[in-house]
Amino acid sequence: MKIVITGGHHISALALANELKNHKHEVFWLGCRYPRWPEKTEGIEYKQVNQLNIPFFDIKAGKFYKNFFRWWRIPIGFLQSLRVLAKIHPDLIVSFGGYIAVPVVICGWFFKIPSLLHEQTRVAGMANKFLAGFCKAIFLSFPESERFFPSGKVLFVGLPLRKELLLQKEKINFNNHLRTIIFLGGGQGSHAINNELEKMLIKLITKFNIIHQTGNILNDADYRKFLEVRKNLSGEFQKRYLVKDFFSNNELAKAIKTADFAVCRSGAHTTYELGVLGKPAIFIPLAFSFANEQLINAQFFVKFKAGEIVEQKNIGNLPEIIDKMNGNLLFYQKNAQKMSVLFPVNATKAIIEYIENYDKKKAVQPSKGLF
C-alpha cells in the first residue's frame, strides 16, 4: 500500500512509519520542515524522516494565531496538500494530529482517500476532534480520551513506541556508584529547564551523574553554552556530565535505562515512555499546553506516587524536590514499576494489523481495548 503519514506528534508517527516500511509498504511524509517559522531551522522531525529515507513533503500549513498575518498559510497548506496527494495517489492517510494534519486529511477526504487518526493525549486536541468526522477509525493512547470521539470509531491501542526503547539492554557506564538523573525538555528542548540546570549543575554533579538533552532551541545556543560549561568542569566532574543537543533513538533508550529518575516536561511521549519503563520523574509541565494537557499527564504519575510536579512559576524549588525524590527513591521507583502495566506496548503492531486488514466496506466496531 501507499501510505501517507502526517501530524504533529512525529515520534510515535515515526515508530509506525518505520515498521510500515519493514512490512513493505510505501511510506510518504507530509510535515513541516521549519517548525519555528519564519526561523529557517530544520526541525528534528524533518531530519529523522530523512534518516529513514522516507520522502518528505514540506507543507506550510497554518492555524488561527492571534497574529492574523500568519493566517495566509492556511490556504497555502490546502493547496500544497491537494497537489502532493494528487501526485502520490496514496491508498491511506494516517494522521497523528495537530494543525499540520488538517489540510492533508480534508484533502484526502475530497479525493476519497480513507484516513485513520491516532490521538496521543488524554485530552484530545482541537485538530483531532475536528478531523474525527473525516476518519474511518480513531486509535487512542489512553481510554480517557474516548469521550471526545464517536464511540463507533474508537480503538484503544496505546502509543506507538520506538522499538529501541523496548529492545535496549545496555546502560551508560559512568564508572561510579552515583545515582543518575536525566534532564529532558521534550522534542525541541526547554530553555527554562536548561537555565535552571545551569544554576545548580555544580552542586548536582557532586552527588549525581547528569544526562542532559538541551534540544536545538535558539539555534543551538543552549547546546553550545553547555558544551562550554562542561569544558570548564574539572576532569572528574566532566565524566559525570553527558550533554547532547539531541539523542538518537538508541542513545535515548540507553540514557533513560541508565537514569534513576528524570526531570522533564510532561508531554505525551515523554510521560508514556517513562511510564513504560517504570521510571519516576519530576515534571515541569509546559505552562501553556493545550487544555493543561501536560499538567494532566504529570498528575497521573503523582496519583500513583511515581512522580512530583514543579510548576513553571515555581521552578526555583526544583533543587528541593530533587532532594525529596532522591531521599525516597526506592518508594518512587516501586510505584513507577507498578504503574508501568497501564501503558500498552503493542500499539504499532495493532495499528499495522488494522491497516493490513482494512476493508473500506466494513464498519469499525466499538472496542473497549485491544489489550
C-alpha positions as CSV (number, residue, x, y, z in Angstrom):
1,M,0.0,0.0,0.0
2,K,1.0,3.6,-0.5
3,I,0.5,5.3,2.9
4,V,0.9,9.0,3.9
5,I,1.9,9.8,7.4
6,T,1.1,13.3,8.7
7,G,0.6,15.1,12.0
8,G,2.2,16.9,14.9
9,H,3.4,14.1,17.2
10,H,6.2,12.8,15.0
11,I,7.9,10.4,17.4
12,S,5.1,7.9,17.5
13,A,4.4,8.6,13.8
14,L,8.0,7.7,13.0
15,A,7.7,4.4,15.0
16,L,4.7,3.4,12.9
17,A,6.3,4.6,9.6
18,N,9.5,2.6,10.2
19,E,7.5,-0.6,10.9
20,L,5.3,0.0,7.9
21,K,8.4,0.2,5.7
22,N,9.5,-3.1,7.3
23,H,6.2,-4.6,6.2
24,K,7.0,-3.5,2.6
25,H,4.5,-0.6,2.4
26,E,5.5,2.6,0.5
27,V,5.5,5.4,3.0
28,F,5.4,9.2,2.4
29,W,5.6,12.0,4.9
30,L,3.7,15.3,4.8
31,G,5.0,17.6,7.5
32,C,6.7,20.9,8.4
33,R,10.4,21.3,7.6
34,Y,10.8,24.5,9.6
35,P,8.6,24.2,12.7
36,R,9.6,27.7,14.1
37,W,8.6,29.7,11.1
38,P,9.8,32.2,10.0
39,E,13.1,30.9,11.5
40,K,14.8,28.7,9.0
41,T,16.0,26.0,11.3
42,E,15.2,22.5,10.2
43,G,13.2,20.5,12.7
44,I,14.1,17.2,14.3
45,E,11.1,15.7,12.5
46,Y,12.5,16.5,9.1
47,K,16.0,15.2,10.0
48,Q,14.7,11.9,11.4
49,V,12.3,11.3,8.5
50,N,15.2,11.8,6.1
51,Q,17.3,9.4,8.1
52,L,14.7,6.7,7.4
53,N,14.8,7.5,3.6
54,I,11.1,8.4,3.6
55,P,10.1,11.0,1.0
56,F,9.3,14.3,2.9
57,F,6.9,16.9,1.5
58,D,7.0,20.3,3.3
59,I,3.5,21.6,4.0
60,K,3.3,25.2,5.0
61,A,0.0,24.7,6.9
62,G,-1.3,27.4,9.2
63,K,-3.7,27.9,12.1
64,F,-5.6,30.7,13.7
65,Y,-2.9,32.5,15.5
66,K,-3.6,35.7,17.4
67,N,-1.4,37.4,14.8
68,F,-3.8,37.2,11.8
69,F,-0.9,38.0,9.4
70,R,0.1,34.3,9.7
71,W,-3.3,33.1,8.6
72,W,-2.2,33.3,4.9
73,R,-0.5,29.8,5.4
74,I,-3.9,28.1,5.9
75,P,-5.0,28.2,2.2
76,I,-1.4,27.5,1.1
77,G,-1.4,24.3,3.2
78,F,-4.6,23.1,1.5
79,L,-3.2,23.9,-2.0
80,Q,0.0,22.1,-1.2
81,S,-1.8,19.1,0.2
82,L,-4.0,18.8,-2.8
83,R,-1.0,18.9,-5.1
84,V,1.0,16.3,-3.2
85,L,-1.9,13.9,-2.7
86,A,-2.7,14.2,-6.4
87,K,0.9,13.3,-7.2
88,I,1.3,10.4,-4.8
89,H,-2.2,8.8,-5.1
90,P,-2.0,7.1,-1.7
91,D,-4.2,4.3,-0.6
92,L,-4.4,5.5,3.0
93,I,-3.6,8.5,5.2
94,V,-2.6,8.1,8.9
95,S,-2.8,11.3,10.9
96,F,-1.1,12.0,14.2
97,G,-3.0,15.2,15.0
98,G,-2.0,18.9,15.1
99,Y,-2.8,21.7,12.7
100,I,-0.4,20.2,10.0
101,A,-2.8,17.3,9.6
102,V,-6.0,19.3,8.9
103,P,-5.4,20.1,5.2
104,V,-4.0,16.7,4.5
105,V,-6.9,14.8,5.9
106,I,-9.6,17.1,4.4
107,C,-7.9,17.0,1.0
108,G,-7.7,13.2,1.3
109,W,-11.4,13.1,2.0
110,F,-12.0,15.2,-1.1
111,F,-10.1,12.6,-3.1
112,K,-11.9,9.8,-1.3
113,I,-8.7,8.6,0.3
114,P,-9.6,7.0,3.7
115,S,-7.9,8.4,6.8
116,L,-7.1,6.9,10.2
117,L,-6.3,9.0,13.2
118,H,-4.2,8.5,16.3
119,E,-4.8,10.5,19.5
120,Q,-1.7,10.7,21.7
121,T,-3.1,12.6,24.7
122,R,-5.7,12.2,27.4
123,V,-7.3,15.5,26.4
124,A,-8.0,15.4,22.6
125,G,-6.7,18.4,20.7
126,M,-8.9,20.6,18.6
127,A,-7.5,19.3,15.3
128,N,-8.2,15.7,16.2
129,K,-11.7,16.4,17.4
130,F,-12.4,18.3,14.2
131,L,-10.9,15.6,11.9
132,A,-12.7,12.7,13.6
133,G,-15.6,13.1,11.3
134,F,-13.3,12.6,8.3
135,C,-11.6,9.5,9.6
136,K,-12.6,5.8,9.4
137,A,-11.1,4.8,12.7
138,I,-9.5,6.6,15.8
139,F,-6.8,4.9,17.7
140,L,-6.3,6.1,21.4
141,S,-3.3,6.1,23.6
142,F,-5.5,6.4,26.7
143,P,-9.1,5.3,27.4
144,E,-9.9,8.6,29.0
145,S,-9.9,10.4,25.6
146,E,-12.7,8.1,24.2
147,R,-15.3,10.7,25.4
148,F,-14.1,13.2,22.7
149,F,-14.8,10.9,19.7
150,P,-17.7,8.9,18.1
151,S,-17.7,5.6,20.0
152,G,-18.2,3.5,16.9
153,K,-14.8,4.6,15.5
154,V,-12.7,4.2,18.6
155,L,-10.0,1.6,19.3
156,F,-7.7,1.7,22.4
157,V,-4.2,0.6,21.4
158,G,-1.7,2.7,23.3
159,L,1.1,4.8,21.9
160,P,3.4,3.6,19.1
161,L,6.8,3.3,20.7
162,R,10.4,3.5,19.4
163,K,11.4,-0.2,19.2
164,E,14.8,0.8,20.6
165,L,13.1,1.7,23.9
166,L,12.0,-1.8,24.4
167,L,15.0,-3.6,23.0
168,Q,17.8,-1.6,24.6
169,K,19.5,-3.6,27.3
170,E,22.7,-1.5,27.8
171,K,23.3,1.3,30.2
172,I,25.7,4.2,30.1
173,N,28.8,3.3,32.2
174,F,29.8,6.3,34.3
175,N,32.2,4.1,36.2
176,N,31.0,5.2,39.6
177,H,28.2,4.3,42.1
178,L,26.4,7.6,42.0
179,R,22.7,7.8,41.0
180,T,21.9,9.3,37.6
181,I,19.3,12.0,36.7
182,I,18.3,12.7,33.1
183,F,17.1,16.2,32.2
184,L,14.8,16.3,29.1
185,G,12.9,19.2,27.7
186,G,10.8,17.5,25.1
187,G,11.4,17.1,21.4
188,Q,12.7,20.7,20.9
189,G,14.2,21.2,24.3
190,S,13.3,23.6,27.1
191,H,15.1,26.8,27.7
192,A,13.6,27.2,31.1
193,I,14.8,23.7,32.3
194,N,18.2,24.4,30.8
195,N,18.5,27.7,32.6
196,E,17.6,26.1,35.9
197,L,20.0,23.2,35.5
198,E,22.8,25.7,34.8
199,K,22.2,27.3,38.2
200,M,22.5,24.0,40.1
201,L,24.8,21.9,37.9
202,I,27.9,22.2,40.0
203,K,26.1,21.2,43.2
204,L,24.3,18.3,41.5
205,I,27.4,16.7,40.0
206,T,28.9,16.4,43.4
207,K,26.2,13.8,44.1
208,F,24.9,12.6,40.8
209,N,25.7,11.7,37.2
210,I,23.8,14.0,34.9
211,I,22.4,13.2,31.4
212,H,21.2,16.3,29.7
213,Q,19.4,16.8,26.4
214,T,19.4,20.5,25.6
215,G,17.3,20.4,22.4
216,N,18.1,22.7,19.5
217,I,16.2,25.7,20.6
218,L,17.6,29.2,20.0
219,N,19.6,27.9,17.0
220,D,21.5,25.5,19.3
221,A,22.7,28.4,21.6
222,D,21.8,26.4,24.7
223,Y,23.7,23.4,23.5
224,R,26.8,25.4,22.7
225,K,26.6,27.1,26.1
226,F,26.5,23.8,28.0
227,L,29.4,22.3,25.9
228,E,31.4,25.3,27.2
229,V,30.2,24.7,30.7
230,R,31.3,21.1,30.5
231,K,34.6,22.1,29.1
232,N,35.3,24.2,32.2
233,L,34.5,21.5,34.7
234,S,37.2,19.5,36.4
235,G,38.1,16.2,34.8
236,E,36.2,14.0,37.3
237,F,33.1,16.2,37.0
238,Q,33.3,16.2,33.2
239,K,32.9,12.4,33.3
240,R,29.7,12.8,35.3
241,Y,28.1,15.1,32.9
242,L,26.8,13.9,29.5
243,V,25.3,16.6,27.3
244,K,23.9,16.4,23.8
245,D,21.5,18.6,21.8
246,F,19.6,15.6,20.7
247,F,19.8,11.8,21.4
248,S,19.3,9.2,18.7
249,N,16.7,6.6,19.5
250,N,19.3,4.2,20.6
251,E,21.1,6.8,22.7
252,L,17.9,8.0,24.3
253,A,16.8,4.4,25.2
254,K,20.2,3.8,26.8
255,A,20.0,7.1,28.6
256,I,16.6,6.5,30.1
257,K,17.5,3.0,31.0
258,T,20.5,4.4,32.9
259,A,18.7,7.1,34.7
260,D,17.3,6.6,38.2
261,F,14.8,9.3,37.7
262,A,14.0,12.2,35.3
263,V,13.5,15.9,35.4
264,C,11.5,16.8,32.3
265,R,8.4,18.3,30.6
266,S,5.3,16.1,30.6
267,G,4.4,15.8,27.0
268,A,2.5,12.7,25.8
269,H,5.6,10.9,24.5
270,T,7.9,11.7,27.4
271,T,5.4,10.6,30.1
272,Y,4.4,7.4,28.1
273,E,7.9,6.3,27.6
274,L,8.8,6.9,31.2
275,G,5.7,5.0,32.2
276,V,6.5,2.0,30.1
277,L,10.0,1.8,31.6
278,G,8.7,2.4,35.1
279,K,10.9,5.5,35.7
280,P,9.8,8.1,38.3
281,A,10.1,11.7,37.4
282,I,9.9,15.3,38.4
283,F,7.7,17.1,35.9
284,I,7.7,20.7,34.9
285,P,4.6,21.0,32.8
286,L,4.6,23.4,29.9
287,A,2.5,26.3,31.3
288,F,0.6,27.0,28.1
289,S,0.0,23.4,26.8
290,F,-3.5,22.9,25.3
291,A,-6.2,22.3,28.0
292,N,-3.5,21.8,30.6
293,E,-2.5,18.6,28.8
294,Q,1.0,18.4,30.3
295,L,-0.3,19.0,33.8
296,I,-2.8,16.2,33.4
297,N,-0.1,13.8,32.2
298,A,2.1,14.7,35.2
299,Q,-0.8,14.3,37.6
300,F,-1.3,10.7,36.5
301,F,2.2,9.9,37.9
302,V,1.5,11.9,41.1
303,K,-1.7,9.9,41.5
304,F,0.3,6.7,41.6
305,K,3.0,8.3,43.8
306,A,5.5,7.8,41.0
307,G,6.3,11.5,40.4
308,E,6.3,15.1,41.6
309,I,5.2,18.3,39.9
310,V,7.1,21.6,39.9
311,E,5.1,24.4,38.2
312,Q,7.0,26.6,35.8
313,K,6.5,29.6,38.1
314,N,8.0,27.7,41.0
315,I,10.9,26.2,39.1
316,G,13.3,27.7,41.6
317,N,12.0,24.9,44.0
318,L,13.5,22.2,41.8
319,P,16.6,21.5,43.9
320,E,14.4,20.9,47.0
321,I,12.1,18.4,45.0
322,I,15.2,16.6,43.6
323,D,16.4,16.1,47.2
324,K,12.9,14.8,48.1
325,M,12.8,12.3,45.3
326,N,16.4,11.1,45.9
327,G,15.7,10.6,49.6
328,N,12.7,8.4,48.9
329,L,13.8,7.0,45.5
330,L,13.0,3.3,46.2
331,F,9.5,4.3,47.1
332,Y,9.0,6.2,43.9
333,Q,10.7,3.5,41.8
334,K,8.5,0.8,43.2
335,N,5.3,2.7,42.5
336,A,6.5,3.6,38.9
337,Q,7.1,-0.1,38.2
338,K,3.6,-1.0,39.4
339,M,2.2,1.7,37.2
340,S,4.0,0.6,34.1
341,V,1.4,-2.1,33.3
342,L,-1.1,0.7,32.5
343,F,1.0,1.6,29.4
344,P,0.4,-0.9,26.5
345,V,3.5,-1.5,24.3
346,N,1.9,-3.1,21.2
347,A,0.2,-0.2,19.6
348,T,2.4,-0.2,16.4
349,K,1.5,-3.9,15.9
350,A,-2.2,-3.3,16.4
351,I,-2.4,-0.4,14.0
352,I,-0.5,-2.2,11.3
353,E,-2.8,-5.2,11.7
354,Y,-5.7,-2.9,11.3
355,I,-4.2,-1.3,8.2
356,E,-3.4,-4.6,6.5
357,N,-6.9,-6.0,7.2
358,Y,-8.6,-2.8,6.2
359,D,-11.8,-3.1,4.3
360,K,-13.5,0.2,3.4
361,K,-16.9,-1.6,3.2
362,K,-16.8,-2.8,6.7
363,A,-17.8,-0.5,9.6
364,V,-15.5,-0.2,12.5
365,Q,-16.9,-1.9,15.6
366,P,-16.7,-0.3,19.0
367,S,-14.0,-1.6,21.3
368,K,-13.1,-1.0,24.9
369,G,-9.5,-2.0,24.1
370,L,-7.3,-4.4,22.2
371,F,-5.0,-5.2,25.2
